[in-house]
Amino acid sequence: MSRKTRDEREEERGLFWDGVIEGMPLFAKELIAGGVAGGVAKTLVAPLERVKILFQTRRAEYHSVGLLGSFNKIAKTEGPLGFYRGNGASVARIVPYAALHYMAYEQYRRWIAYSFPEIGGGPILDLVAGSFSGGTAVLFTYPLDLVRTKLAYQVVGTSKLNVKGIIPSEEAYKGILDCFSKTYRGAGFRGLYRGVAPSLYGIFPYAGLKFYFYEEMKSRVPEEHKKGIMVKLVCGSIAGLLGQTFTYPLDVVRRQMQVQQLSPSNSQEMKGTMDSLVMIVRKQGYKQLFSGLSINYLKVVPSVAIGFTVYDTMKAFLRVPSRDEAGIVVTNQTSNKQASLQS
């Protein structure tokens, strides 16, 4: 029996993967594309995310030294890996979050368009579908976001690094599982969802506005340029910036509620979203509600750009049909199922 040539083996592998891709349901392709896009984008902007969280939750320690000073301080006290503290939990959260967010958005959009055709296919549809998809993704992945914030909030003691003039601090959590375990033992299931209310208050308008602005701006682009990747990146970046600006104070409230138990014991307890909002303004000043926003701008633009690029690339690789084509396929499948049930 003759051995297969290299070209024949590569052709067989190609046919195998073609069969796997063609056999995947649409929602699975959207899950994979969204998850990969979220993980890649989040990892590349992790240093800015770490500094942003420290700005939001450790005002006295990091505001005084500014953005560059914060980078220098992390580099000196924690080393290069300090910029990625909490990134494991962040990626573990963002992959399922982004996967659910993109997939749920597409699914909600198709379901709303099919069930309520009077709404039409304009930006309002994207506003509603984006809002619900954001809320769905948050509810399923919030404990991972809580753990990510607690790990990023920690500042490693410097005794190991022999840096003079800085007081070492005790590391409360050793990793993702340790943080989950201690949080659950300390406050139960409710502890894993501490701060979820401002997350939902923030994600509903943010996710909805992000998709709304994106589709609204893209609708004003000439038809021959709409498929260009640069158009998608620019529209997505601007939409993310606008949506983030409107909802950023709720993000600050969420972060401070998440790390409250790690704060000094004499700090006043935050009991609710609005009470916490008022308390932050009264004790820390209204500017604290926008603390880290400039860093977030620096983070959002490349994050959205990378996310859209990877998402589009993955959709092309997985042969995801266009939104209109996918809607037709889903509608036909639904009609066929209904017909078979009636017969």
N, C-alpha and C positions, 0 to 999 in steps of 0.2 A: 504494500500500500504506500503510495507516494505521500510524502509530507507536504502539508499546505504551505504555499508561499506566503511571504510577509504581506503582500498586497491582498491575498485571499483572506488572511486572518483579520486584517484591518477592515476589509469589506464586511466580514461577518459581524465584527464588533459594531460597525456603523449601522448595519441592519438591525442588530439587537437593540441598540439605543434608540433607533428610529421607532421600533415597535414599542419600547417602553414609553417614549414621549407621546406617541400617538394614542397609546392606551390610557394615559393619565386623564382623569376628569379635569374640567376647566378650573374648578375651585382649588384643586391640588396644585396646578401650575401657578395660579395666582398666589397661593400660600408660599410656595418655594421662591418665586421671584421677589415677593415682598420681604421675606425673611432674609434672603441673601443681601438685598439692597440695604436693609436696616442694619445688619451686622457690620458690613463693610463701612458704611458711612459713620456709624457710631464709633468704631475703633479709630478711624482716622482723625476724629475731632475730640477724642477722649481727653487730651491735656486741657483743652479749653473748657470742657464740661467739668473737670475736677476743680479748676480755679473758680468757675462760676458758682459751684455749690459751696465752696469755702467762702466766697463773697456773700452769698445769701445767708449763711448760717454762722459765720465767725467774723462778724463785722469788725470788731476791735483789733483782731490779730492781722487781718489782711487788707482792710481798707486803707490803713495808714501807709502801706508800702506800695499800693497801686498794682497795676496789671503786671508790669515787668518785675517789680519787686516780689510779687507773689510767685512768679515763675522761678526766680532766683532762690527764694526761700524754700520752695519744694525741692528744687534741685540739690541744695546744700544739705537739707535735713533728711531727705528721703531718697535722694538719688533719682536717676532716670525712671525707674519703675514707679516712683511716687506719682508721676503724672497719670499712671494707669491704675492707681488704687481705686478699687470698686468697679473697674471696667469689665472684669469677668461677670459680675452680677449685672452690669449694664447691658452687656451683649446677650447674656442669658435672658434678660428681660426684653430687649429690643427685637431679637429675632422672632419670638412668638408674637410680640406686640405689633411689629411692622407687618408680619405675615397676616395676622388677623385683621389689622387695620385696612390694608389694601384689599384683601379678599372680601371682607365684610362690606367695604365701600362699593365694590363692584357688584356684590350680591344684592345689597340694599338698593342700589341704583336700578338694577334690572327689575327687582321685585316691585319697587315703587312705580317705575315707568310702565310695567305691565298691569299692575293692580289699579293705578290711578292715572290713566292716560291724560286726564284733564290738566295735570300739573305741567305736562310738556317736558321737553328735554333740555331746558335752559339751566342757568346757574342756580335757580331755586332748588332744582332737583339735586344738584351737587351739594348745596348747603345742608339739606335735610339728610341725604345719604352720608355725607361726611361727618355730621354731628353724631348720628347713631353708630356709625362704624367706630368713631373715636371712643365713645362710651363703652361699646362692647369690648374693645381691645383693652381699655383700662381695667375694667372689672375682672378680666381673666388674668391679667399680668401684674396687678398692683403690688402684691407682696414682693415681687422681684424688684420693683422700683424702690420700695421701702428699704430693702436690704442694700441695694446699690447706694442709696443716699447715706445710710448709716456707715457703710464702709468708706465712702468718699469723704465723709465728715471727719473721720479719725485722722489725727496727725500723729505719725509714728514718733516715739521718743528718740532723741538724738544721741543717747549715751553710746549706742553701738557705732555711731558715725564720728564720735569725738569732735563734735562741733561745739565750740565754746560760746557762752553767752545766751544759750537757748535752753529753757527748762524742759526736760523730757516729760512726756505724758504717757499714761498707761494705755495700752492697746486693749480696747474692750472686746473686740471680735477678731478671731483668727482667720475667718474666711466666710464664704457664703453659707455653708451648712451650719457653722457655729452661730452665725448671726440669726439665721432662721430659728435654730433651736432655742437660743437665749430669748429671743423676742417672743416666741410662742410660750415658753415656760413662764416668762414674766407677765405677759398680758393676755395670753390665750389667742384665740382666732381673731378677736377684735383688734389685738395689737398688730397683727399683720396687715390690717386695713386702716391703721391710724393715718389720718390725713387724706382719705380717699374722697371725702366730700368736696374739698376745694379742687381736687384732681378732676372730678366729674364736672364741677362748675366751670372749670377752665377748659377741659378738653372738648366739651360740647360746642361752645362758640369757636374755639380755636380750630378744631378739625373742620367744622362746617365752614368757617370763614376762609380757611386755607384753600379748600376745594372751590369755594365760591369765587374768590379772587382769581384763582388759577384759571378756571374755566371762563370767567368773564374777560380776563385779559387776553386769553388765547382766542376767544371769539372775535376779537378786534384785529387779529393778525390776518393778513391776506392768505387766502386758501393755499396758495402754492408754497407758503413758508411754514404752515402749521405743523408739518411733520418733522421739521428740522429740530435736531436735538438741542441746539443752542436756544431756540425759542422756548422749548419746554423748561430748560434749566433757568433761564432768566425769569419767565413767568412764575415758575415754582418758587424761586428764591424770594422774589418780591412778595408773593402771596404768603409765604412763611413768615417774612418779616412783619407784614401788616397784621397777620393773625396773632403773632407772638406779642406785639406791642399792646394790643387790646386786652390780652388775658394774662400778661406777665405777673401782675400783683398776686393773683391767685396761686401762681407757681411758687412765689416766695413764701406765702402762707403755708402751703403744703410742705415745703422743705423744713420750715421751722417746726411744724407740728410733728414731722417724722423724727427729728433729732432732739425733741424736747427732753427726753429722758437722759440724754447724754450731756445736756447743758447743766450749768451750775444749779445746785439744789434749791437755791433761794429765788430762782426765777419763777414768776407767776405762771400757773398752769393755763394752757390754751384749751378751752373747752369747746369751741365751735369755730366755724369758718369766719363768720362776721365778727365774733368777739375777738378772735385772733387778729383779724385785719385791723380792728380799732386799737387793740393793744400794741401792735407793731407801730402804728402811726403815733400813738401817744408816747411810747417809751423810746422808740428808735428813730422817729421822724418819718415823714411821708416818703422821703427819698429812698428809704430802705425797701419800699415796695418795688422799686425799680433797680435794686442793687444787683449788679452782674448783668444788666440788660445789654450794655455795650459789648461785653464778652459774648453774650448770647447771639448778638447780631453777627459777630465774627464767626461764631460757630454755625449758625443757621445757614448762612449762604453756602459755604462749602458742603455742609451736611446735606442740604436739599439738592445741591448740584450733583454730588456723588450718588445720592439716593436715586434720583431720577435716571441718571446715566446707567447705573447698575440694574435698576428695575427694567428699563427699556431693553437693555442688553439681554437680561434673563428672559424677558417675555419673547424676544425674537428667537433666542436659543430654544425655548420650550414651545415655540410656535403657537403662542397665545393669539387667538383671533382679535381683530379690532373690536372695540366696544359695541359698535352697531352689529357686526357679524355675530358676536357672542350673544347679544340680545335676541337675535333671530333664532339662533340654535336653541337657546334655553326656552324661548316661546314655543318653538316647534316641539321640543321634548315634552313640555307641559301639556300641549294640546294633544299629543299622541297618547300620553298617559291617561288623560281625561276621556279620550275616545275609547281606549281599551277597557276602561272601567265601566263605561256606559254600555258597551257591546256585550 
